[in-house]
Amino acid sequence: MDSLSMFSLAGKRALVTGSSRGIGFAIAAALAGAGADVILNARDTVALGDAAAKLAEGGARVRAVAFDVTSSDSVGDAVDHIETEIGPIDILVNNAGMQHRAPLEDFPEDMFERVMSTNVSSVFIVGQAVARRMIPRGAGRIINICSLMSGVARRSIAPYAASKAAVANLTRAMATEWAPHGINANGIAPGYFKTELNAALVADPEFTAWVEKRTPQGRWGNVAELGGAAIFLASDAASYVNGHILYVDGAFMATV
């Protein structure tokens, strides 16, 4: 038996939200490298086109579909278009998200709602729209991007922490409800990774020193290191893994 064939995504089609850069782009690249056709998503059409071109240059079979993950109408139209014009979505990665930092007592209510909408409501809206297509087919993989903050909290990002805790339990709920229909729903919880959104933190010597000291592996993660977890959860190798949150964090959550 060729065990490596269990990790092949050949013949599968993956939609990755928020994938014009950072974690989403890295995961899309990894899935493409494992044989999947990938569909990139973002609202910025220029950045989306650039990301698709970059993947295509590397040999990926890639399409780009711009839509707003927080709008049920936009998502519904996009999923209809993908399923009708491109092909069935076998793998969904809910990655789109945002961050806003402020003391909790001063946190603007409108920004709280925006964080929750982008980070939580989008997972529900896109997940539901795609699952409705997967259920009749009796198969599908859903991967929701969680966070260290799914299990802990940190000053100045309370709404983000609340949103990612919600995503983790929504993932478990998806698995509970949709497993009988052949759908596996799992989460990836990244630790501290070098991304465009974290550029200011990476450049802050004090914060980087804290990350290196607090993380047993002693460094920031590189986004390419999330690819293996995504391939695993999207593949037949994870056929009986369902409702699990996989931390990719350099042992951050394993130590105090």
N, C-alpha and C positions, 0 to 999 in steps of 0.2 A: 504494500500500500504506500502510495506517495502522500505522506502527511502534509507536505507543503501545498498540495492541491486544495486542501481544505481552506486555505487562506486566499485562494484565487477569487477575484471579483469579475472575471471575464464574463461578458454577457449581461452584466448588471448595470443599472443606471442609477446614479446618485445625485440628489439635489442637496446642495450645501448652502444654507442661508448665510448672509453676511460674509461672503467669501472673496471679496475683492482684495483682501489683505490679511495679514496677521494669522491668527489661529485658523480661521475659516479657509484661507487660501492654502495653508500648509496641509490641512486635512484633505482638501480637494485634490491637491497634488499627490498625496499619498494614496488615495483611493484610485486615482488615475493610474498610478504606478503599479497598482495591484490588478489592473485590467478593466476597471470600471469606466464607462462613459460618465462624464461629470457635467452637471449643470450648475453654473455659478449664479449667485444672486447678490444684488446690492441695489440701493436706490440711485447711487451715483453712476450714471451710464458711462462716463468717461473712464473712471477707475475700473469699472466692471469690464469694459472692452479691453483695457490694458492688461488686466489680469487674465482674461481669456486668451489673449494673444500670446502672453508669456507661457501659459500652459501648452498651448498649441505648438509653440516653437520647440517644446520639449517632447513632442510626439503624442500628447494627450488628445483624446477625442472629447472635445469640450464645446458646450454651448453656453450662452449667457442670456439670462432672463431677468430684467429689472422689474421689481415690484416691491410694494411696501408690506413688510411682514406684520405690521400692526393693523392693517385694514383687511377685514374679511372679504370685501368686494374685490380688492386688488389681488389677494391671495387666491380667491376662488377663480378669478379670470386666468391667473397665471397657471394654476394647477390644471385647469381645463385645457389651456393651450399646450402645456408640456405633455399631458397624457394623450392628447389628440394629435398634435403635430410632431412631437419628438419621440414619445414612447412612454411606457409605464415607469413610474418611479418605484424602484426596488428598495432604495436606501434613502432615508432622509436624515440629514444632520442639521439640527436646529442650533445654529451657532450665533445668529445675530444678537447683539447686545450692546449695552452702553454703560458708562460710569459717570457719576457726578459726585464730587467731594465737598462736604460741608459739615460742620458740627450738627448733630441731630436736632438740637434746640433751635437752630437757625435754618434748617433745611427747607427750601421753598416747596410748598405743596405741589405746585405745577411740575417741578422737577421730580418729585417723588412719583407722581402719576406717570410721568414720561419714562422713568426708569422701570417701573412695574410693567407698563405697556410694552416697552421694547424687549425686556428680559423675560417676562412671564406670559403676557397675553399672546405674544407672537408664537411661543411654543405651543400653546393651546390652539390658536387659529390655524397655523400651518400644519401642526400635527393632526388635527381633526380632519382638515381638508384632504391630506394625503392618506390618512388611515381609511377614510371612506372609500378610496380607490383600492387600497391594499386588501381590505376585508373580503370583498368578493373573490379576489385572487387567492386568498388563503395563505399569503406570505408577505413578509416585509420586515425591514430593519429600520428602527428609529433610534437615533443617537442624539441625546440632548446634552449640550455643553453646560456643565455645572461649574463648580468652583470650590476652592478651599472654603469659601464663605458659605457653602452649602452646609457646613458643619460647625463653623466658628464665626466670630465677628471681629471687626477691627474698627477703631475710631474713624469717624468722618465718612464712612461708607455704609451706614446702617441700612438705607433702602436697597443698596446693591446686595448686601448680605441677606436681607429678607427675600429679595427676588430669587437669589440663587438657592436658598433653602426651599422656596416654593417650587422651583424647577426640579429639584431632586425628588420631592414627593409627588409632583405631577408625573415624573418619569415612572415612579413605582405604580402610580394609579393607571398609567397607560398600559404597563405590563399586566397589571391585574385584570383590566377590562379587555385587552386585545390579545392576550396570549392564546385564548381559545380559538382565535381566528388566524393563528399562524404568524402573529407579529411579535417580534422581540424588541422591547424598548429598554434601553440602557442609557446611562449617563457617563460622561468623562468629566472628571473634576481636575482641571489643571492647577498646579501650584503657581509659583511666581515664574512667569515666562517673559523673555525679552520680546516685546511686540511694539508696534508703533504707538499704541495707546499707553504703554508703560515707559516710553522713552525718557520722560522726565524723571521717573523713579530710578530707572537704570543709571541715569547720569548723576543722580544724587549720591555722593560717596557714603553719607551716613546711612541712607536707606539700603543701599547695596550691601554695606557691611552688615546690616541687620539681617538681610536675606541670607547672606552667606553663613552667618553664625547660626541662624535659626533653622536652616535647612541642613539635615545631616550630610547630604552630598556636597554641601559647601558652595553652591553656585546657583545662578539663575538657570531655568530651563531654556532650551532652544525649541522653537515651535515645531521643527521637524521631528522632535522626539515624541510628539503626540500622534504621529502617523501610525505607528504600530498598534496602538490601542484602538484607533479608529478602524483600521483594517480588520483586526481581530473581531471587534463587535459587529462589523458589517458582514462578516464571512460565515461560512458553514462551521468554522471552528468554534463559534460561539452559539451553536444551535440550541443549547440548553441553558444559556446565560440570559436571564431575563429579570428586569427590575433591579439591576445591580448598578451601583455608582462606583466607577473605577477611578481611583485617585492616581494621578500621574504628577507626583509632587516631590520627588527626591527624598521621600520619607518624612516630609514635613508633618503630616498628620499622625505619624507613628511615634512621635517623641514629644516630651514636654520640657 
